[in-house]
Amino acid sequence: MTADDSAVSHDAFVSIERVSKTYPTRHGDVSAVSDLSLDLRRSDFVSVLGPSGCGKTTLMLIVAGLMKRSAGSVRIDGQPVDRPYTHVGIVFQDAVLLEWRSVIDNLMLQAEIRKLDRAAIRARSLDLLAGVGLKGFEHRHPWQLSGGMRQRVSICRALVHDPPLLLMDEPFGALDALTRDQLNLELQEMWLERRNTVMFITHSIPEAVFLSDRVVVMSPRPGRVAAEFEIDLPRPRRLSMRETPGFGAHVRRIRSLFEDWGVLHEHPLGTAMAST
């Protein structure tokens, strides 16, 4: 489905309307995002794909109110976003944990900053950590954890105050394949339980298809919504689903866009060997 086919929803939880972002540089203005419109329904899990430099992270920061847009508007639950939006959880590729604080104290930071009930947040923190296999690691420090464990802590920290919106910027991009697969399963389980609205940025087409209700593909810079794909695969999804014809069909449809743009291209084997 192309961007022109997608209808604007009047009951969208997140509404992005004709947003643009231009950066001034020594060599002139650079347009990162241009005239981009997108709606996220409540409890949607939406993945955003696109070539490097197309403005995916810029878009996420604009939605969070952490970056000023050059044009357009963003509304969350009907309210305009004109400053940092606080009722949100954000997960970056780097876990961004405080190394001098224990795991549980990193999660309790939310209670301190937001002035929440400490006992309730502590109980929720312990429950979240147990749910991702980190029971018994509450008093370890980040430097004592693997990369996958650190990212689990980061996700728990983003969810501990039960935000309706979760923004994730390539959270598994730096992890090995097996850890990434496991965290995909754990994230799906957590989302199925809580049904937050999720904007998930990734460069992996199979990961986007596996996790999402909808995959949004951004064009090369300046980023616009080039296409949207509804992912009608049943949930809960298992890793074995990636081997099914239906899953493969979704992946191929999305990949074909990147091939059309020349972002992905295959060389005949003889050509590749001749160049070595």
Residue pairs with C-beta under 8 A, 6 or more apart in sequence:
1 227
1 228
1 229
1 230
2 226
2 227
2 228
3 224
3 225
3 226
3 227
3 228
5 228
6 39
6 225
6 228
8 37
8 39
9 15
9 39
9 41
11 41
11 42
12 39
12 40
12 41
12 75
13 40
13 41
13 42
13 43
13 44
13 76
13 77
13 164
13 165
13 197
14 38
14 39
14 40
14 63
14 74
14 75
14 76
14 165
14 197
14 199
15 39
15 73
15 74
15 75
15 76
16 36
16 37
16 38
16 39
16 59
16 62
16 63
16 72
16 73
16 74
17 37
17 72
17 73
17 74
17 75
18 35
18 36
18 37
18 71
18 72
18 73
19 33
19 35
19 36
19 37
19 59
19 62
19 69
19 71
19 72
19 73
19 74
20 31
20 33
20 34
20 35
20 36
20 69
20 70
20 71
20 72
20 222
21 31
21 32
21 33
21 55
21 58
21 62
21 67
21 69
21 70
22 29
22 30
22 31
22 32
22 70
23 29
23 30
23 32
24 30
31 221
31 222
32 55
32 58
32 221
32 222
32 223
33 55
33 58
33 59
33 62
33 222
33 223
33 224
34 222
34 223
34 224
35 71
35 72
35 224
36 55
36 59
36 72
36 218
36 223
36 224
36 225
37 72
37 225
38 216
38 225
40 46
40 197
40 199
41 197
42 164
42 197
43 195
43 196
43 197
44 197
44 198
44 213
44 214
45 191
45 197
45 198
45 200
45 211
45 212
45 213
45 214
46 198
46 199
46 200
46 212
46 213
46 214
46 215
46 216
47 200
47 201
47 202
47 207
47 208
47 211
47 212
47 214
47 215
47 216
48 56
48 59
48 60
48 199
48 200
48 201
48 202
48 216
48 218
49 56
49 202
49 203
49 205
49 208
49 215
49 216
49 217
49 218
49 254
50 56
50 217
50 218
50 219
50 220
50 223
50 226
51 218
51 220
51 221
51 258
51 261
51 263
52 203
53 220
53 221
54 218
54 219
54 220
54 221
54 222
54 223
55 218
55 221
55 222
55 223
56 169
56 201
56 218
56 223
57 169
57 201
58 67
58 223
59 218
59 223
60 167
60 169
60 199
60 201
61 67
62 68
62 69
62 74
63 74
63 76
63 81
63 85
63 167
63 199
64 81
64 84
64 85
64 88
64 90
64 167
65 74
65 81
65 82
65 83
65 84
65 85
66 84
73 80
74 80
74 81
75 81
76 85
76 165
77 164
85 165
86 114
87 163
87 164
87 165
88 163
88 165
88 166
88 167
89 157
89 158
89 159
89 161
89 163
89 165
89 166
89 167
89 196
90 158
90 166
90 167
90 168
90 169
91 151
91 154
91 155
91 158
91 166
91 167
91 168
91 169
91 171
92 154
92 169
92 170
92 171
93 169
93 170
93 171
93 173
93 174
94 174
95 142
95 147
95 150
95 151
95 153
95 154
96 154
97 106
97 142
97 150
97 153
97 154
97 157
98 105
98 106
98 109
98 142
99 141
99 142
99 143
100 141
101 109
101 141
101 142
102 138
102 139
102 140
102 141
103 129
103 134
103 137
103 138
103 139
103 140
103 141
103 142
103 145
103 153
104 122
104 125
104 126
104 129
104 138
104 139
106 142
106 153
106 157
107 121
107 125
107 128
107 129
107 153
107 156
107 157
107 160
108 118
108 121
108 122
108 125
109 157
110 116
110 121
110 157
110 160
110 161
111 117
111 118
111 121
111 122
111 160
111 161
114 161
116 161
121 160
121 161
124 160
124 162
125 138
125 156
125 160
126 135
126 138
128 156
128 159
128 160
129 135
129 137
129 138
129 152
129 153
129 156
131 186
131 189
131 190
132 152
132 155
132 156
132 186
132 190
133 152
133 186
134 149
134 152
134 153
134 156
137 145
137 149
142 150
142 153
145 153
146 179
147 174
147 175
147 176
147 179
148 175
148 176
148 179
148 182
148 183
151 171
151 172
151 175
151 183
152 183
152 186
154 171
155 171
155 183
155 187
155 190
158 166
158 168
159 166
159 190
159 194
159 196
162 194
163 196
164 196
164 197
165 196
165 197
165 198
165 199
166 196
166 197
166 198
166 199
167 198
167 199
168 198
168 199
168 200
168 201
169 201
170 201
170 202
170 203
171 183
171 200
172 179
172 180
172 183
172 184
172 202
172 207
173 202
173 203
175 183
180 207
181 239
184 207
184 210
184 211
184 239
185 239
187 211
188 210
188 211
188 235
188 236
188 237
189 236
191 198
191 211
192 235
192 236
200 208
200 211
200 212
202 208
205 251
205 254
205 255
206 242
206 247
206 251
208 215
208 254
209 215
209 231
209 233
209 247
209 250
209 251
209 254
210 237
210 239
210 241
210 242
210 247
212 231
213 230
213 231
214 228
214 229
214 230
214 231
215 228
215 229
215 231
215 250
215 254
216 225
216 227
216 228
217 225
217 226
217 227
217 228
217 229
217 254
217 257
218 224
218 225
218 226
219 225
219 226
219 261
220 261
220 263
226 257
227 254
227 257
229 250
229 253
229 254
231 250
233 241
233 246
233 247
233 250
241 247
255 264
258 264
259 265
267 275
